Amino acid sequence: MALQFLAGTIISLVNIMIHALVTVGAIGIARRAGLRHSTGARLHLMAVMVATAAALMVAHTLEILVWALAYLVVGAAPAGSEFLYFAFVNYTTLGYGDITPVPDWRLLGPMTAMNGILLFGWSTAVLFEVLRKTLEHLAAINAKGFSSGDRD
């Protein structure tokens, strides 16, 4: 059981590092892009939101790939299983139950779900912050009295 916790903890920490890197990058890009005034500010800022969400989705996909690789390396999924599918189901807490871990590694499934819940919550917080900053930027543009043609 200690080996399962150790492996799950290491994999979770790797995923947290991936998420931190993507988050810092996405927030930095969103801040720089949001500070630019451009014609069509609303569309520009909407694009910032979409790009941030897409970057976070890429991060989650990479993190799921890390779990899938770990399942493959330690042999956590039954022979013949689709490791990527198994990782997706656990990470997203979907829990179909059509594939279950081998008994020696059964704690990796819940640890994957715990990691996924944490990182999805983190992504939600990042999206909320980018949205908040976007709305602040739009309010600042409106307060400066730009014509509606400059805002839209």
C-alpha positions as CSV (number, residue, x, y, z in Angstrom):
1,M,0.0,0.0,0.0
2,A,2.9,2.4,0.8
3,L,4.2,1.9,-2.8
4,Q,0.8,2.9,-4.2
5,F,0.7,6.1,-2.1
6,L,4.3,6.9,-3.1
7,A,3.6,6.4,-6.8
8,G,0.3,8.3,-6.7
9,T,2.0,11.2,-4.8
10,I,4.8,11.4,-7.2
11,I,2.5,11.3,-10.2
12,S,0.2,13.9,-8.6
13,L,3.2,16.2,-7.9
14,V,4.4,15.9,-11.5
15,N,0.8,16.9,-12.7
16,I,0.7,19.8,-10.2
17,M,4.0,21.1,-11.7
18,I,2.6,20.8,-15.2
19,H,-0.5,22.7,-14.1
20,A,1.5,25.3,-12.4
21,L,3.7,25.9,-15.5
22,V,0.7,26.1,-17.8
23,T,-1.2,28.3,-15.4
24,V,1.6,30.8,-14.9
25,G,2.1,30.9,-18.7
26,A,-1.6,31.3,-19.5
27,I,-2.1,34.1,-16.9
28,G,1.0,35.9,-18.1
29,I,-0.2,35.8,-21.7
30,A,-3.7,36.8,-20.7
31,R,-2.4,39.8,-18.7
32,R,-0.2,41.0,-21.6
33,A,-3.0,40.4,-24.1
34,G,-5.6,42.1,-21.9
35,L,-3.5,45.2,-21.4
36,R,-3.3,45.9,-25.2
37,H,-6.0,48.2,-26.5
38,S,-7.1,47.1,-29.9
39,T,-9.9,47.7,-32.2
40,G,-12.6,45.2,-31.3
41,A,-11.6,45.0,-27.6
42,R,-14.5,42.8,-26.7
43,L,-13.6,40.2,-29.3
44,H,-10.0,40.4,-28.4
45,L,-10.7,39.8,-24.7
46,M,-13.1,37.0,-25.6
47,A,-10.3,35.4,-27.5
48,V,-8.1,35.7,-24.4
49,M,-10.7,33.7,-22.5
50,V,-11.0,31.0,-25.1
51,A,-7.2,30.7,-25.4
52,T,-6.9,30.4,-21.6
53,A,-9.5,27.7,-21.5
54,A,-7.8,25.9,-24.4
55,A,-4.4,26.1,-22.7
56,L,-5.9,24.6,-19.5
57,M,-7.6,21.8,-21.5
58,V,-4.2,21.0,-23.0
59,A,-2.7,20.9,-19.5
60,H,-5.4,18.5,-18.3
61,T,-4.8,16.3,-21.4
62,L,-1.1,16.2,-20.6
63,E,-1.8,15.3,-17.0
64,I,-4.1,12.5,-18.1
65,L,-1.3,11.2,-20.4
66,V,1.0,11.2,-17.4
67,W,-1.4,9.1,-15.4
68,A,-1.9,6.7,-18.4
69,L,1.9,6.3,-18.7
70,A,2.1,5.6,-15.0
71,Y,-0.6,3.0,-15.3
72,L,1.3,1.4,-18.1
73,V,4.6,1.4,-16.3
74,V,3.3,0.0,-13.0
75,G,0.8,-2.3,-14.6
76,A,-2.2,-0.8,-12.8
77,A,-4.8,-1.6,-15.5
78,P,-5.7,-5.1,-16.5
79,A,-4.0,-6.6,-19.5
80,G,-5.5,-5.4,-22.8
81,S,-7.0,-2.3,-21.2
82,E,-6.9,1.1,-22.9
83,F,-4.7,3.0,-20.5
84,L,-5.6,6.5,-21.8
85,Y,-9.3,5.8,-21.5
86,F,-8.8,4.4,-18.0
87,A,-6.9,7.5,-17.0
88,F,-9.5,9.8,-18.5
89,V,-12.3,8.0,-16.6
90,N,-10.5,8.2,-13.3
91,Y,-9.1,11.8,-13.7
92,T,-12.5,13.2,-14.6
93,T,-14.2,11.2,-11.8
94,L,-16.6,9.8,-14.5
95,G,-16.2,6.4,-13.0
96,Y,-17.9,4.1,-15.5
97,G,-16.4,1.1,-13.7
98,D,-15.9,-0.9,-16.9
99,I,-12.2,-1.1,-16.2
100,T,-10.9,-1.5,-12.6
101,P,-7.3,-1.4,-11.5
102,V,-5.5,-4.6,-10.6
103,P,-5.7,-5.3,-6.9
104,D,-2.1,-4.4,-6.2
105,W,-2.6,-0.8,-7.6
106,R,-6.3,-0.2,-6.7
107,L,-5.5,3.1,-4.8
108,L,-4.2,4.7,-8.0
109,G,-7.7,5.2,-9.3
110,P,-9.0,7.3,-6.4
111,M,-5.6,9.1,-6.3
112,T,-6.1,10.0,-10.0
113,A,-9.6,11.3,-9.2
114,M,-8.3,13.3,-6.3
115,N,-5.7,14.9,-8.5
116,G,-8.2,15.6,-11.3
117,I,-10.7,17.2,-8.9
118,L,-7.9,19.4,-7.4
119,L,-6.6,20.5,-10.9
120,F,-10.1,21.1,-12.3
121,G,-10.8,23.3,-9.3
122,W,-7.6,25.2,-9.9
123,S,-8.5,25.7,-13.6
124,T,-11.9,27.0,-12.6
125,A,-10.2,29.6,-10.3
126,V,-7.8,30.6,-13.1
127,L,-10.6,31.0,-15.6
128,F,-12.6,33.1,-13.1
129,E,-9.6,35.3,-12.5
130,V,-9.0,35.8,-16.2
131,L,-12.7,36.6,-16.6
132,R,-12.5,39.1,-13.7
133,K,-9.5,40.8,-15.2
134,T,-11.1,40.8,-18.6
135,L,-14.3,42.5,-17.2
136,E,-12.1,45.1,-15.4
137,H,-10.3,45.8,-18.6
138,L,-13.6,46.3,-20.5
139,A,-14.8,48.6,-17.7
140,A,-11.6,50.6,-18.0
141,I,-12.1,51.0,-21.8
142,N,-15.7,52.1,-21.3
143,A,-14.7,54.5,-18.5
144,K,-12.2,56.2,-20.9
145,G,-15.0,57.1,-23.1
146,F,-14.0,55.3,-26.3
147,S,-16.6,55.3,-29.0
148,S,-18.6,52.0,-29.3
149,G,-16.8,51.3,-32.5
150,D,-13.5,51.1,-30.5
151,R,-15.0,48.8,-27.9
152,D,-16.7,46.3,-30.1
